[in-house]
């Protein structure tokens, strides 16, 4: 880590510790700080941990390993979360797959959710290798890989690295269907780190709200969990990890590799999605050229040999939350 960021982390940690004393409490009971490992935050299924050593650092990967709730079909599904989410948001999809006889494995990738938040050189290859290590520990030899948002980029990399493990691929509004390096100005780790340090509840609410066509109360955790992280003295470590994973997404495109996929692939695309990297820092005219998911989904389906495309009208970035019935119908029909 550059010395400048080390100093920033130290000073930011002191500032974060004092946030609660400085900030005026909102009406009613103020939110409680939440540790960046989400200690005490309930997940819908039991959470276990895989010890890992990466770049000489000891860390742990959190995961849920859910048994079928119907007659087992002998198959397993791997669910890969997006950058601004964590494994618990897959609850409905876990229940749908387990109810169809699947064993379901849901990791929080290193740097996310309940997993460690180290200072690493993050790569999709490293995340894929750690995920493979988890599957080996669980004795799983084949998986259907389902990736949402950033998890879609990881799913593509995983399928290409380990074709013997991936039996089918489902990409739900994946980011990375365009090369951000060609269209989004570069932002340094330091700049992104400073942006992360100054997150507010209002800013997070606007950012997360852009994922959905219409806001519903069940989306509140995806605002309040990251906001409560900002109240924790540990938050600067998360802010740095988040800046580093931003760089991973920016600098490691996968769109050029879509034609290399050689497995059954389903694309599920909410047609109202306009998600792109760098949304908060781009002018309006640049944003109008980015994140056109109806167009991006069709181009991706044409690029992937034999891919099937399901378009869901009036749905944004997270179909499995905003339109779960249509998403799960498409998913289960494809897997059948």
Secondary structure, 3 states (H helix, E strand, C coil): CCHHHHHHHHHHHHHHHCHHHHCCCCCCCCCCCCCCCCCCCCCCCCEEEEEEEECCEEEEEEEEEECCCCCCCCCEEEEECCCCCCHHHHHHHHHHHHCCCCEEEEECCCCCCCCCCCCCCCCHHHHHHHHHHHHHHHCCCCEEEEEECHHHHHHHHHHHHCCCCEEEEEEECCCCCCCHHHHCCCCCHHHHHHHHHCCCHHHHHHHHHCCCCCCCHHHCHHHHHHHHHHCCCCHHHHHHHHHHHHHHHHHCCCHHHHHHCCCEEEEEEECCCCCCCCHHHCCHHHHCCCCCHHHHHHHHHHHCCCCEEEEECCCCCCHHHHCHHHHHHHHHHHHC
